[in-house]
């Protein structure tokens, strides 16, 4: 009996279709790559991105150009990339407030993350310190929460804007601890941490980069850190859970790269693998450490799951706050 031809023909067809895609990925990139950033020139994520872009240029043998389009809550940059060709030559840099919080903050968000973009990989992450005046009466997170329970709505905390990680983190702390505090948004980070130092605010979340200058000057101190375990550079600072806060409390900021929807999987996978290799480079890791950033990468399927988990986590907080920014 003759062997049916269908499986053989099907296999040959699939190989024929796959060959151009594999060749396309191997040839990528054969022209300059542009990464559009939602951050202004000189901001921490912009500086971190340019370090990676320089290394990618060396690795790929093609220019990797960073184009800054800040403003408009990141919508200007996001819209520009959303409308770009899905060929891997235009990417966008976004933070997790834009990917996971904005869907709950804007009724008319001009993009749908999973409909309009292919998640590529995170690049970096940072955790936040619970920052208090240097002579604050609170010696632990437990002390702070005890005061908040005794004075509902009286203990103040600040953030750098409504819907920022600092705001979401404060609301998470309120909800998980069952307390009520007063949120005060500021326009500039410098003003925010000066307000903490001057006791205009009881506390605020801040990174080692943003709150660090006043901490090193002895104006504020770190009460706790929002990570699952103590940070290597600050072994004396307990986690929020360790210092009397809710068990398992975790607040992280991250920055990632995404591509327009429809970018070939082979190209997206190559970008992910090459970015992961670059941020693991000892030189990049050292520069990141000086900026209080931690290299942070994962496979594309892992990133998709992380985005879904974070979106759900932020949504639970923001839907209860009932905030609309448009």
N, C-alpha and C positions, 0 to 999 in steps of 0.2 A: 504494500500500500504506500502511496506517495505521501510525503510529509506536507501538511498544509502550508501554503505559501504566506498566509496572512501574518503570522507572528514574525516571520523573517522580513517581510515587507515593512511591517510596522516598526520593527527595530531599526531597520535601515533609514526609515523616514525620520525617526526621532534623532538618530545620529546626525542626519543631514541638517535638521533644524538646529541642533545643539552646537554644531561646529562653528557657525558664524558668531554665536553668542560668546563661545569660549575665546575665539580669535579677537572679538571686540574687547573683552576684558583684558586679554594679554596686551593688546595695543594701547589700552588706556593708561595714562593720558597721552595723547599725541598733539595737544595744544594747551595753552594756559588754562588753569582752573581758577575760578573766582569763588571766594567765600564771602558772603554778605553777612555782616554782623549787625545785630540789633543794638550794640553798645557803642558809645562814643570812643573816639581815638584816645588812648591813654588809660581807659578804664581797665580794671583788673582782667576781666574776661577777654578784652581786646588784646592786651599785652600777651596773655597766655596763648591766644589764638595765633598771634604773629610768630611766636616761638615755634609752634607746631607747623605753621605754613612754611617757614624757612627750611625746616627739616624735610618736609614733604617735597619741597622744590628740589632739594638735593637728591632725594630718593627717587623722584620721578623724572628728573631731568627736564622739567617744565616749570615755568613760573606758577606759583600759587599766590594769587593776589587777594588781599583782604580789602573789602570795600565796606566802609562804615555808613550805615543808614539808620542812625538813632532817631528817637522821637516817635510820637504817636503810639506809645505803648508797644513798640516793636512792629506795629502793623505795616509801616513803610517798607522795612526790610523783608518781612514775611511775604507781603503781597508781591514784591519784585521777584522773589524766588519762586513763588507759587506759579507765576506766569512764565517762568523760564522753561527752556527745553529740558525734557527729562532724559538727559544724556550723561549726567555725572559731572558736567563742567560748570555747574552753578550750584552751590550749597548754601545753607543758612545756618548761622550760629544763634541758638536760642537758649534761654535758661529755663529752669523747671517752673518758675512762676508763669512764664508764657505758655509752656506746654500743658501744665496741669491746673493752674489756678484761673487763668483768664477765661476758660470756658464757663466758669461759674460767676465771673465778675462782669461779663459783658453780655447783654441780651442779643446784640447783633454783632457777634464776633465775625470778622471778615475772612475767617478760614476755619476749616475743620481739620484738625491735626492728622488724623488717620486717613481721611479722604483725600487731602491735598498733598501729603508728604510721605516719604519713605524714611522712617527713623534709621539713622546710620549707627551712631555710637555716642555715648557720653564722652567727654574729654577730661573733665575734672569735677571735683566736688569739694565742699567745705562744710564744716559743722559750725555751730554758733555758740558763743559763750553767753551765759546769763550775766549781764554786766550791771553792777551796782556802784554807787559812790564808794570811794575808798573807805569812808568811815560809816558806811551803812550799818544800821543795827542788825540787819539780817546776816546771819552767819551760815545759813544753809537755805536750800530751796524750801525745806520744811518750815523754816521760820517765816519766809515770805508768804507761803500759802496759809499759814496760821493767822498772820496779820490780815490777809485778804478775806478769810472767813469771818474774822471779827469785825471787819469794816467793809461790807459788800459795796463794790463800786467806787471805793475811795482810793485804793492803791493804783497808782498810775504806771503804765508802761508805754514806751514809744516805739515807733518804727519809721522806716524811711519813706513809706507811702502806704496807703490803704491797699490791701491785697498783697503786700510784699511778704517774703518769707518771715520777716520779723513780726508782722501783724498776724499772719496765719499761725506762726509758732506760739504767739501769745494766746491766741484764741484756743488753740489746741490744749495749751496748759490749763486754761480756765475750764474747758469742757472736761478734760480728763481728771482734773482735781476737784471739780464741782465747786468752783469759786467764781466770783464776778469781780473783774477789775476794769479800769478805765483806759481805753486805748487813745493815745495822742499821736497823730501822724505828723511828721516833719517833712520839709521839702528837701533838706540836705542832710547827709550823714554827719557832717561836721557839727551842725547845730544839734543833732540828736544826742550825740555822746557828750557834748558840752553840757547839755541840759541834764544828763545823768550826773556828770561830775559836780554840777552846781546844785544838785538835789531838787531840781525842778521836776524830775521824774524819779520814781522809785527804782526803775530798772528798764533795761532794753536788751534785746538780743543783738549781738554784734559778732562779726568775724574777727580773726586775729589781725587781718589787714585793716578793717575799718575802725575797730575800737582799740587796736593795739597801741597806737601812739599815746593815747591818754592812759592806758594801762601801764605802759613803760615809764610814763612820766609820774606815776603814782597818784593819778587823779581818780581813777576808777579801779575796781578789782573784779576778777572773774569768780562768781559764786559757784558756777557749775557749767558743764558743757553738754550740748544736746546730742551727743553721740552715744552709741550703744556701749562703748568702752572708753576709758580715758585716752586722751591723745598723747602720742609719743613725746611731743615737745612740751607738754604741760601735765606731767604725772601727778602733780599736787592738786590739780583741779578735778573734783569728782564729777561723775555724770549726774544728770538731773535725778535719775532714779536712785543713785547712791546717796544723794543728799536730801532725801525726804520727799522727792517729787513722785509723780505717777510711774509705776513700773513700766519699763519698756519704752519710755518716752524717747522719741527720735525725730530730730529736725535737721534736714540736710538741704543745702543749696547745690545745684549742679548746672553745668553748661554742656550742651550737646550739639552735634551736627546732624542736619537732616537734608534730604534731597527732594526735588519735586516728585510727585507721585508718578509711577511708571518708569522710573529709572531702572535699567536692567539689573536684575539681582546679582549677576556676576560682577558688574561694576560696583554696585553698592557694597558687596562683600569685600571686594579688593580695597575700597576706601576704608572700610571698617578695620580690616586687618593691618593696613599700613598706618593708619592713625594710632591704633593700639600699640604697634611696634615703636612708633615715634614717642608717644607719651611715656613709654617704659624706658626710654633712653635715659641713662644716668644723668646726663647733662640737663635734660628737660625736667626730670624729677627733682633735681637740686634747685633749679630755678623756680619750680612750682612751690617747693617747700619754703623758699624765701618769701613767697607771696601768700603763704598759709593756705595753699591749695594742695590737693592730693590727686595724683593721676587716677583716673576712673574710667575704665572701659569695660565693655561686655559685648557678646555676640549680638547680632541684630534681633534674633528671637527673644533673647533675654531682655534686650532693651524695650521691645514692644510690651513684654509682660510688666516690666518695671514702670513704664508709662501708664499702663492700665491701673496698676496698684496705687501709684501716686495720685493719679486722677481721682480715683475713688476716695482716697484718704483726704485729699484737699477738699473734695466735694462735700464730704460729710461735715466738715467744719464750716465752709463758706455758705452752704445752703441754710445752715442754722443762723448764720449772721445776717442773711438776707440783704447782701450788699449788691448794688448795681452801679457800675461806673459809666453807664451810658443812658 
